[in-house]
Amino acid sequence: MTITDQIVSISKADQNSHEACEQAPTVEMTDDEKIDLVAAHILEKYRAAFEELAK
């Protein structure tokens, strides 16, 4: 598995987690969950840059 595949896998998992959070209007999240959510957004937004770095 390449690093790009890992990034995509992590991003998809975090995206699914994010979608679940959006469906619940009041969700209490731990600090770790908040960090995971922000990391997913960063990975999604800058995916092309991460893929370029992985080359």
C-alpha positions as CSV (number, residue, x, y, z in Angstrom):
1,M,0.0,0.0,0.0
2,T,1.4,3.4,-1.0
3,I,1.2,6.5,1.2
4,T,-1.3,7.9,-1.3
5,D,-3.5,4.9,-0.8
6,Q,-3.2,5.4,3.0
7,I,-4.1,9.1,2.7
8,V,-7.2,8.3,0.6
9,S,-8.3,5.5,3.0
10,I,-7.9,7.8,6.0
11,S,-9.7,10.6,4.3
12,K,-12.6,8.4,3.3
13,A,-12.9,7.0,6.9
14,D,-12.8,10.5,8.3
15,Q,-15.3,11.7,5.8
16,N,-17.8,9.0,6.8
17,S,-17.3,10.0,10.4
18,H,-17.8,13.6,9.5
19,E,-21.1,12.8,7.6
20,A,-22.4,10.9,10.7
21,C,-21.6,14.0,12.8
22,E,-23.5,16.3,10.5
23,Q,-26.7,14.1,10.8
24,A,-26.8,14.6,14.5
25,P,-27.6,18.2,15.5
26,T,-26.0,18.0,18.9
27,V,-22.9,15.9,19.1
28,E,-20.5,16.0,22.0
29,M,-17.0,15.3,20.7
30,T,-13.7,14.6,22.5
31,D,-10.7,16.6,21.7
32,D,-9.3,13.7,19.7
33,E,-12.5,13.4,17.7
34,K,-12.3,17.2,16.9
35,I,-8.7,16.8,15.8
36,D,-9.7,13.9,13.5
37,L,-12.4,15.9,12.0
38,V,-10.2,18.9,11.3
39,A,-7.5,16.6,9.9
40,A,-10.0,15.1,7.5
41,H,-10.9,18.5,6.2
42,I,-7.2,19.4,5.8
43,L,-6.5,16.1,4.0
44,E,-9.5,16.7,1.7
45,K,-8.6,20.3,0.9
46,Y,-4.9,19.7,0.3
47,R,-5.1,16.1,-1.1
48,A,-3.3,17.0,-4.3
49,A,-0.4,18.6,-2.4
50,F,-0.1,15.6,-0.2
51,E,-0.1,13.3,-3.2
52,E,2.6,15.4,-4.8
53,L,4.7,15.2,-1.7
54,A,4.2,11.4,-1.6
55,K,5.9,11.0,-5.0
